[in-house]
Amino acid sequence: MSGFSALYRKELRTDFGSPVALVVVAVFWALSGYLFSFNLFFVSTGQMVTAFHNMTILLILVMPLVSMRAFAEEARQGTLELLLTLPLSDFTLVAAKYAAGLTMLALMLAGTTSAVLPLAWYGQPDYGPIIGGYIGVFLYGALFLAIGIAVSSACTNQIVAASVTWGILVLLWFIDYPAALDAFPALSPFFQALSLSAQHVDFIRGVLPGPATVTLASVAVLALMVAAVNLKRWRLR
Amino acid sequence: MSRHPRLRRAGQRVLLWLPVVAVAALLLAFNLWSSRNLGRIDLTAQRLYSLSPESLEVARQIKQPVEVTWFYDLRNKSMVDALELLRQYSHANPLIRVRGVDPALRPAEAREAGIQFAGSAVLASDARKMTINGGTETDFTNALIRISQRGAQTVCFTQGHREAMLDSLTSLDDLEDHGDDENLVARVEVHEQHGMAMARNALQTLGFATRAVNAGGLSQALPRCAVVVAAGPRTPFGADDADALRRWTAAGGKTLLLLEPDTQHGLDALLGDFGIARPAGALVDPGSHYRNDPGSPAVSDYTRHKMTRGLPLSFFPGVAGLEPAGDSLPKGVVVTPLAQTSDQAHLPGQPASRYTLMALATRNAQASSDDGSARPTLLVAGDSDFATNRHFATLGNGALFTSAVTLLAGEDALLTIRPRHYENRRVELSNRQMRTVFWTSTVALPLLALMAGLLLWWRRR
């Protein structure tokens, strides 16, 4: 446990010791603030459904940037071997990196809560869907991060890691298209269950669907396991 | 020899992935279990995306398997939402099996089911089949009730005494002036203002069959009726019809009388059986009325009763006051006022007082069966206009009428399902407020993070 927290702190120091993380956070805040305020001006309603939708799309773009350096950068700099010599299990290594990423995700989302203030000051929002929406966006961000870490653990180049992660996330977002076209009727339920966009609507309008939450968590756990196995493969080299 | 280390390494790599495969299998099983057993948490204040307790109760009471096929347009959000709604019935009771079909993608299946357009559901249970149009919770719940019943209850409307006409929905095909272009044929639907077609349609949506029973034929027709409605008779019932209705009600029938002030209806004996009098004149209520018309008493504060639970405001244009006979009520009769005026209402030449606008009267055992299921019931309102096409769709009038019929038919659990709408909480901002929101959320906060990043970079440099 002490190994985990030491590595977690080291990761945070590395992340926030360079301006990159804060620039990523600033860009996320600026874009989500921009989209939120113009939606508020045009639609004039005290809800954040569109804001949450925009945030999730932004997270598809931003989370690969957060996750890409997790292991790919270590591999490129040659520090991964050093990391693997630590008396920590592969899953602990992955979990510490994941926890650091989740912290940055939480910081990104915390900054966007400033959007709730004008709604509270100038209107009477229904807070239930707002809380539900934040839970949903966090779950999505956590899944994106897990997939990004899995990809990063298999790459030695950050750009490749980010690009592949984007590809996977976009594919998962649109994977229900064959179901919509009824092209493979037998596989339609599978596509729809896996589709991030199909599950997304419930979350952002304030409904927490149990099965979809389990699916998101399952895919994240599986991705983190893949990352741990990739680290084992590094050891075997 | 050289192959062995490679094979060993390949074997090791395969073994590495075995735990992942095992966990994936476990997670797959867990997901399958959760898709069947886990529910959802609706955090909206009005539980917008959840079934009402009444619908859940109806779903749980289904005893025979029901196949529901929802023909919907995949690109239409509200129709996709309706499929999600149907799946909640399925979660509540696995006997309800739900399938979504897009007629555009599977035209043969739609054709076989007799469906031409998206937005219809076909329900099948045993050998029975029914099709409904519409995708609201009320549509689905009532369809489930209808499919689970052996037959729809019939609500009979008396006709022939100048009542509001049951079928006053006129359909016209305008074939004039279209030249050679037959596509210019227009369909015009006219609701005659004093008709009952909107009320009839609402009852049919709720699963009731409706029929008109004509003057002179009540004694033959009444046995097939679950509820009889006399909607504003303006000429007296014949003695035979009045007697037939009186006998039928006394034997456990359910009758809804919508009376008008100062009209002869010939049903005084029936009213007398239940101890209800209708004094002369139309009520004026300066204390509570609809818009600027004191002659249209309005009711928002109903008597506490399951029929009026949650009803919005209703109003009664040109209404007679009802007077239960008080201590001199016939033996075994209980009268419950359901809607009353304010205490400022008065009849012509009478002092101000609170009057009953709608009353429910029941008689106990003497003329009913032992279990009470055939208890005679008379529901009387001092007005019929509130349920006519002109006022039916305004405020709570339609709901009051359908609630009354449903109560009499003994299906009162259904009508408490009311449509819920997303409450659009507007946030109107002044120009200055808009600028404040923009500068704080889009510029100030990100700038703060950016400056912190630059500061870090500068210090590290």
Interface residues (C-beta under 8 A of the other chain):
Chain A: F16 G17 S18 P19 V20 A21 L22 V23 V25 A26 V27 W29 A30 G33 Y34 F36 S37 L40 F41 S44 T45 G46 Q47 G111 S114 A115 L117 P118 L119 Y122 G123 Q124 P125 D126 G128 P129 I131 G132 A180 L181 D182 A193 D202 R205 G206 V207 L208 P209 G210 P211 V214 T215 S218 V221 L222 M225 V226 V229 K232 R233 L236
Chain B: R9 Q12 R13 L16 W17 P19 V20 V23 A24 L27 L28 F30 N31 S34 S35 L38 G39 R40 I41 D42 L43 T44 A45 Y49 L74 E84 D102 L105 R106 E423 N424 R425 R426 V427 E428 L429 Q433 M434 T436 V437 F438 T440 S441 T442 V443 L445 P446 L447 L448 A449 L450 A452 G453 L454 L456 W457 R460
